[in-house]
């Protein structure tokens, strides 16, 4: 018989398990175990750690199925643990390191303060997230790596799931390094792309699209989506943008796109779309992080996106479900 407070105790235990996982990630244990089992002393020596303390973490990780005991005090990676290696496709290492970063821990640990006062305790202490990332390159690097690893699976799915046959040029608004744009262009050789982002992002985007061999089919522009979006194109992509902003600012962004888009164009929004029901959804977990990290950032339901789009001159036409709780929302001008 399950304990009536089972979900609560499971969540409490989850903090301890994540702390062990974060320790493994920060020490690079998975990379050191990649070539085979090591005992705690050997692994501690390679990680620069205190062996008795590391042994206790390994015991917890073994209980989680991340490592496995293979003899006296020796451990090897499991298939799940191997995803924490830095050299594997779809590595989970950047995600763990990002959530474990000091200021992110602070944000989530002070969620009660955020909810009590109605503004982010993180922003109050560290300033706006993207300002902090710019001022602290080491944190910015962790965040960029995390966002790249997070974007890649979605990039491939957007390219596969959506019919771009009627699209001549796709504008990736605040597209970062252009991973999604690159995937779409590779899958649609006749298409052209435009990536627009802030000044300091342009060099990295240009380098990334050059590495993809796509600069002959791409243009990278500096711009601020609150001021203006490149006009006259037939498809615009907002990927993981609107959830950073409250409704008022999200409407400002959408109005700039509405001013720019052709009347027969398509707007594509890549976000978590929350269910209206009480069922678990990864987007609800993400929404807690948005609440903690941003003043106004929020995940939205399909109905909330429909209302937001209607207010800004669009009509929601379809929602495509992708993996890991993500969705691609299609809308058209009205």
C-alpha positions in Angstrom: 0.0 0.0 0.0 1.4 3.4 -1.0 2.0 6.0 1.6 -0.7 8.8 1.4 2.1 11.5 1.3 4.1 9.4 -1.2 4.4 12.2 -3.9 5.7 14.7 -1.3 8.3 12.3 0.1 9.3 11.4 -3.5 9.9 15.1 -4.3 11.9 15.7 -1.1 14.1 12.7 -2.0 14.4 14.0 -5.5 16.4 17.0 -4.3 19.0 14.7 -2.7 19.2 12.6 -5.9 19.6 15.6 -8.1 22.4 16.9 -5.8 24.2 13.6 -6.4 23.6 13.9 -10.1 24.9 17.4 -10.2 28.0 16.3 -8.3 28.7 13.6 -10.9 28.2 16.2 -13.7 30.4 18.8 -12.2 33.2 16.4 -11.4 33.1 14.9 -14.9 32.7 11.3 -13.5 31.0 10.0 -16.6 33.9 10.9 -18.8 36.4 9.4 -16.4 34.3 6.1 -16.3 33.9 6.0 -20.1 36.8 3.6 -20.6 35.7 1.1 -17.9 35.1 0.6 -14.2 37.0 2.4 -11.5 37.0 2.1 -7.8 36.2 5.2 -5.6 39.9 5.9 -4.9 40.8 5.8 -8.6 37.8 7.9 -9.7 38.4 10.5 -6.9 42.0 10.8 -8.0 41.0 11.5 -11.6 38.2 13.9 -10.5 40.2 15.8 -7.9 37.7 14.7 -5.2 37.7 13.4 -1.6 37.4 9.6 -2.0 35.2 8.9 1.1 32.7 11.6 0.1 32.7 10.5 -3.5 32.1 6.9 -2.5 28.8 8.0 -0.7 27.7 9.8 -3.8 28.4 6.8 -6.0 26.3 4.7 -3.6 23.4 7.0 -4.2 24.0 7.1 -7.9 24.0 3.3 -8.0 20.6 3.3 -6.3 19.4 5.6 -9.1 20.6 3.3 -11.8 23.2 5.9 -13.1 26.2 3.7 -12.2 26.4 0.0 -11.2 28.6 -1.9 -8.7 30.9 -4.4 -10.4 32.9 -5.9 -7.5 34.2 -4.5 -4.3 34.0 -0.7 -4.4 34.2 -0.6 -8.2 31.6 1.2 -10.4 30.8 1.3 -14.1 28.4 3.5 -16.1 24.9 2.3 -17.0 23.3 3.2 -20.3 21.5 6.1 -18.5 24.7 7.2 -16.8 26.5 7.2 -20.2 24.2 10.0 -21.3 26.2 12.3 -18.9 29.4 11.9 -21.0 30.4 15.1 -22.7 31.2 13.3 -26.0 27.9 11.5 -26.8 25.1 12.8 -28.9 22.1 14.2 -27.0 24.3 14.5 -23.8 22.3 15.3 -20.7 25.4 16.9 -19.1 24.6 20.5 -20.1 21.1 20.3 -18.7 22.3 19.0 -15.3 25.1 21.6 -15.1 22.7 24.4 -16.0 20.1 23.5 -13.4 22.8 23.0 -10.8 24.5 26.4 -11.5 24.5 28.5 -8.3 22.1 31.2 -9.4 19.6 28.7 -10.8 19.6 26.8 -7.5 19.0 30.1 -5.8 16.1 30.9 -8.1 14.3 27.6 -7.4 15.2 27.6 -3.7 13.6 31.1 -3.4 10.4 30.3 -5.3 8.3 31.0 -2.2 9.7 34.5 -2.0 9.0 35.0 -5.7 5.4 33.8 -5.3 4.9 35.9 -2.1 6.1 39.2 -3.7 5.0 38.6 -7.3 8.5 39.3 -8.8 11.5 37.0 -9.3 13.9 36.7 -6.3 16.5 35.7 -8.9 16.1 38.9 -10.9 16.1 40.9 -7.6 19.5 39.4 -6.6 21.2 38.8 -9.9 19.5 41.0 -12.4 17.7 39.8 -15.6 18.9 36.4 -16.7 20.3 37.4 -20.1 22.2 40.3 -18.5 23.7 37.9 -16.0 24.7 35.5 -18.8 26.4 38.4 -20.6 28.3 39.6 -17.5 29.4 36.1 -16.5 30.8 34.3 -19.5 31.4 31.1 -17.6 27.6 30.9 -16.8 26.8 32.0 -20.3 28.8 29.2 -21.8 27.0 26.6 -19.6 23.7 28.1 -20.7 24.6 28.2 -24.4 25.7 24.6 -24.3 22.5 23.6 -22.6 20.3 25.5 -25.1 22.2 24.0 -28.0 21.7 20.5 -26.7 18.0 21.2 -26.0 17.5 22.7 -29.5 18.9 19.9 -31.5 16.2 17.2 -31.1 13.5 19.9 -31.6 15.3 21.2 -34.7 15.2 17.8 -36.4 11.5 17.3 -35.5 10.5 20.7 -36.8 12.2 20.0 -40.1 10.6 16.5 -40.3 7.1 17.3 -39.1 6.2 20.6 -40.7 5.5 20.9 -44.5 7.8 23.7 -45.7 7.0 23.1 -49.4 5.1 26.5 -49.6 7.8 28.4 -47.8 10.5 30.2 -49.8 12.2 32.0 -46.9 12.0 31.3 -43.2 12.9 34.1 -40.8 14.3 32.8 -37.5 13.5 35.5 -35.0 16.0 35.6 -32.1 17.4 32.4 -33.5 20.6 32.2 -31.5 23.1 30.1 -33.4 20.5 29.0 -35.9 20.3 25.3 -35.1 16.7 25.0 -36.0 17.1 27.1 -39.1 20.0 25.0 -40.3 18.0 21.8 -39.8 15.1 23.2 -41.8 17.4 24.4 -44.6 19.2 21.1 -44.9 15.9 19.3 -45.2 14.6 21.8 -47.8 17.4 22.6 -50.3 15.4 25.2 -52.2 14.6 27.4 -49.2 16.5 30.4 -48.0 16.8 31.6 -44.4 17.1 34.9 -42.5 18.3 34.9 -38.8 17.8 38.0 -36.8 19.2 38.5 -33.3 20.9 41.0 -31.1 24.3 42.5 -32.1 26.4 40.3 -29.9 24.7 37.1 -31.2 25.4 37.8 -34.9 29.1 36.6 -35.0 28.3 33.3 -33.4 25.3 32.8 -35.6 27.3 33.6 -38.7 30.1 31.2 -37.7 27.6 28.4 -36.9 25.7 28.7 -40.2 29.0 28.9 -42.1 30.1 25.7 -40.5 26.8 24.2 -41.7 27.7 25.4 -45.3 24.6 27.5 -45.4 25.7 31.1 -45.7 25.0 31.2 -49.4 21.4 30.6 -48.6 21.3 32.7 -45.4 21.4 36.2 -44.2 22.2 37.1 -40.6 20.9 40.5 -39.4 21.2 42.4 -36.1 17.9 43.5 -34.7 15.6 43.8 -31.7 12.2 42.1 -32.0 10.6 44.7 -29.8 11.5 47.4 -32.4 11.3 45.7 -35.8 11.4 42.4 -37.6 12.6 42.0 -41.2 9.6 42.5 -43.4 8.1 40.8 -46.5 8.8 37.2 -45.9 6.4 34.3 -45.9 7.3 32.3 -42.7 8.5 33.5 -39.3 9.7 31.2 -36.5 9.7 32.2 -32.8 11.4 29.3 -31.0 11.5 29.4 -27.1 10.9 33.2 -27.2 7.4 34.0 -26.1 7.7 32.0 -22.8 10.3 34.4 -21.6 7.8 37.3 -21.6 4.5 38.2 -19.9 1.4 38.7 -22.1 2.0 42.4 -22.7 5.5 41.9 -24.0 4.6 38.8 -25.9 1.9 40.9 -27.7 4.5 43.5 -28.6 6.7 40.8 -30.2 3.8 39.3 -32.1 2.7 42.7 -33.4 6.1 43.3 -34.8 5.9 40.0 -36.6 2.3 40.8 -37.8 3.6 44.1 -39.3 6.3 42.2 -41.1 4.7 39.0 -42.4 3.1 38.6 -45.8 -0.7 38.3 -45.8 -0.4 34.7 -47.0 2.4 33.9 -44.6 2.8 31.5 -41.7 3.9 32.1 -38.1 5.5 29.1 -36.3 5.9 29.1 -32.5 8.0 26.4 -30.9 7.1 26.2 -27.2 5.7 23.9 -24.5 1.9 24.0 -24.8 0.4 23.0 -21.5 -2.6 20.8 -21.1 -5.7 22.2 -19.5 -6.1 19.1 -17.3 -4.3 18.2 -14.1 -2.1 15.6 -15.8 1.6 15.7 -15.3 3.5 17.6 -18.1 7.1 18.6 -18.4 5.9 22.0 -19.4 4.5 22.5 -15.9 8.0 21.8 -14.5 9.5 24.3 -17.0 6.8 26.8 -15.9 8.2 26.7 -12.3 11.6 27.6 -13.7 10.2 30.4 -15.8 8.4 31.7 -12.7 11.6 31.6 -10.7 14.0 33.1 -13.3 11.9 35.8 -15.1 9.7 38.6 -14.2 6.7 37.6 -16.3 8.0 34.5 -18.1 5.4 31.8 -18.4 4.4 28.6 -20.3 0.9 28.8 -21.8 -2.0 26.5 -22.8 -3.3 26.2 -26.3 -6.2 28.4 -25.4 -3.9 31.1 -24.0 -1.9 31.0 -27.2 -5.1 31.3 -29.2 -6.1 34.4 -27.3 -2.7 36.0 -27.5 -2.6 35.4 -31.3 -6.1 36.7 -31.8 -5.2 39.9 -30.0 -2.3 40.5 -32.3 -3.9 39.8 -35.7 -3.3 36.0 -36.1 -5.4 32.9 -36.0 -4.1 29.6 -34.5 -4.6 26.9 -37.2 -2.8 23.8 -35.9 -0.6 22.5 -33.1 1.9 19.7 -33.8 3.0 17.7 -30.8 6.8 17.0 -30.7 8.8 15.1 -28.2 9.8 16.1 -24.6 6.5 18.1 -24.2 7.3 20.6 -26.9 4.8 21.7 -29.6 4.9 23.6 -32.9 2.0 26.1 -33.1 1.0 27.3 -36.6 -0.8 30.6 -37.0 -1.8 32.7 -40.0 -2.5 36.5 -40.4 -6.1 37.6 -40.3 
